């Protein structure tokens, strides 16, 4: 809760739609930049990041047994099979292009699904996708991004392990004229071509609302925090604590009594 859950702890419909929306947005943005870099390889990255917020919202639920649904999801009865939204047909990119995908971890079903969707789109476009698993280690991710720069990739998609620790890597990519797109978690510095994410503050508030509906008057609640340096963890925590401070929303007078770091890991959360 408040960023303390695995990104995949959601209703199946919410998870599938969020994954589909993000991977589609990610790859269309990356392939668009790939085409742009083909036209002008000397063009610098966009100075100001453009935030592309996916309509489906993640549902951080560590204490409550269920996660918030997505308002953009179509109604369906519980247990009904939900098919993942098909990826759009992607046109062919210029020959020889490579896209780097630096993920914070592959020990999480959400990011595995994102990687798989990225690979489908890359195959359709005829580009090489180079995937790196940061294993929730900022130093390791920095080395992986440095390797992307050495390979002179066309575009980099980066899901930071830590929003501050990734800044030097983004800046080095800027110097190398390689566009950087941040995924799900922001970089707190450097120039981003785009930032694609869900609204994590709203997700935290949604989780709090579900919890408040389930607990009795005067309940004492705990919050499991994700990776402390990740913007997703910070924003979800903000949404959750803001909801508890809202007396209209928190009419039961529930109080937050403890917080513990779970690093977006279900095993640690349990």
N, C-alpha and C positions, 0 to 999 in steps of 0.2 A: 504494500500500500504506500501511496505517496512516492512511487518509484521503487518500492521494495520488492516487487514481484518480478518473476521472469516475464519478458515482454510477451510471451505466448499464453499467459494465464488469463484467458478470456473465454467468452462463449464462442463455440466453433464458428458461428456466422461472423462475429466481430473479427476473429482472428483471420479467417479466410479473406474477408473483404479488405481488412486493413493491409494484409500482406499483398493482395492483388493490386490495390491502389498504389501502394508505395513502390512495388517493383515496376509497375507500368510507368509511373511518374519518373522514377529513377532512370530507367533505361531510355525513355524517350528524350529526357534531358541530356543524358550522356551521349546518345547517338547524334542529337542535334549539335552538341558541341564538337563531336568528332567531325561532322560535316563542315562546321565553321572553321576548325583548325586546318582542314584540308584546303580551304580557300585562302586562309592567311595564317601561316604557322607562327608569325611574329606578333599576332595580336595578344595584348596582355589580358589577364583574367579580369572579369568585371569587378570594379572597385567595391561596390556595395552588394552584399548577398541578397538574393531574392528568395523570400520565404514561400515555399509551396506547401500548404498544409493539406494533408489528406483528410477528406471529410469523415472517414471512419475514425473513431477514437479508441485508443487502447484502454483497457479497463483494469487499473491496478488494484488487485484484490489479494491481500496477504492475510488479513484477519477474517474478512467476510468470506463465506464459502463460495460465492459466485461473483462474476465480474459484470460491469455495466455493459449493456448492449449498445450498439451503434444506432443513432437516430437515422442514419442513412441506409441501414439495412432494411430490406423489405420484410414484412411480417411473415413469420413461419411458426408452425407449432413446434413445441419442444420435441427434440429427437428427430425432426425431419432432416433428411440428407440435404446438405447445402453444397453445391458445386462451386469450385473456385471460378471467379470471373476469368474468361479467356483473355490471354494477352492479345493486343492488337497486332496485326501484321506489320512487321518492321521492314522498311525498305533497306536495300543494300547500301552499306557505307563504302567510302573509298577503300581500295585495296591496301592491305598492309597496316591497318589501324589496330591499335591495342588499347583496351580499357582496363584500368586497375580497379579492383574492388577490395578495399582494406576494411575488414570487419573487426569489431571489437572482440567477438568470440564466435565460434561455431558450435559451442556447447549450449545452444539455445535454439529450439525449433523455429522460432520466428526468423532468425538470421539464416538458418539453413534453407528455409523456404525462399527468402529473399535472394540468396545466392543461386538457388535453382532457377528461379524466375529470370534472374539476370543472365544465366547461361543460355536459357531458351531464346531470349531476345538477341543475345550476342550471336548465337548460331544463325538465327534468321537474317541478321544484318551482315553476316560474313566477317565479323571482327573477332579478334582473340580476346578473351576475358581472362585476366590474370588475377587470381583470388589469393588473398592473404588473411590468415587467422591470427589476430592479435592476442588471443588467449587471455584477454583482460589484463594485459601487461603493456603499459605505456612505452617502455623502452623497446620492447619487441616490435610494437607497432611502428615506432619511429624508424627502426631499422628496415622494416618492410616498405615503408613509404620512401625511404632513401633509395631502396632497390628499384622502386617504380621510377623514380627520377633518373637513376642511372640508365634504365632501359628506355628512357625517353618516350614514355607512354603518351597517348594522345589526350586522355582525360583520366582523372582519378576520382573515384567514388570513395568517400571516407566516412566510416561510422566510428567516431573517436572512442577510445577507451576512457579518455579524460579530456574534457573540453578545454582545459588550460594546457595540459601537457602536449597536446597536438599542435599548438600554435607554431612552434619553430618548424615543424614539418610542412605545415600549410604555407608558411612564408618561403621555405626553400622551393616548394613547388611553384609558387608565384614567381620567384626569381628565374626558374627554369621555363617560364611561360606555359606551364601545364595547368589547365583549368581544374579546379577542385570543387566537387559537389559534396556537401556534408549530408549525411543520412541519419535521421532519427535523433541524433545528438549534434548540437552545434559545435563549432570551433569559436572560442572567445577572442580570436585574433587572426590576422591574415585575411586575404581577400578571397571570398567564396563566389563562385559563379552562380551557385544556387544552394538553398538549404531546404531539404524535403523532410517533413516530419508531421506527426500527428500533433494535436493540441494537447500537450501533456498537463498543462495547468487544469484544463477542463476535465481531463481524465482523472486527476486527483480529486477534484470536487465530486465527480460522479461516484468514485469509490467511497468517498465519505458519505454521500447520500445513501448508498446501498447499505453501508454499515449502520448508519443511524436509524434506518428503518428496521434493522434486525435486533438492535440492542435495547435493553430496558432503560428506564429513567435513571439518570446519574451513573451510567456505565463508565468504566475505566477502560481505555483502549490503548493498544500498542501499535506502533508503525515500524514496518520493516523497510529499510532504505536500500536503494540500489547501489550502484557504484558511486561513491560520494562525489567524485569530480565530474560526473556526467550530467549534462544539462537536463536530460530526461528525468533523472532522479531528483534533481533540484526542483524542477518545475512541478512534478507530480507531488512532491512533498509540500510545495507551496500551496497547490490547489487543495490538498487534504487539510492542512492546518488552517487555511483561510475558511474552509467550510466549517470546521469546528468552532472557529471564532465568530461565525455568523449566527447570532442568537435566533434569527428567524429559521435558519436551516437546522440548527442544532437546538431545537426546542427541548430536547431531553436532557440537556446539560451534560453531555458526555465529555470526558476530559482525557487528554493524551498524557499518559503517565510514563511512557518509556519509548525509546527509539533504539533500534539495533540495525547494523549494517548487514545486508544479506547479499550484496553484489549481484543482483539480478539472477540469483542462483537458487532454484527450488530446494536443493539439498541443504544449503546453508540456512534457508528460511525455515525449514522444518527443524 
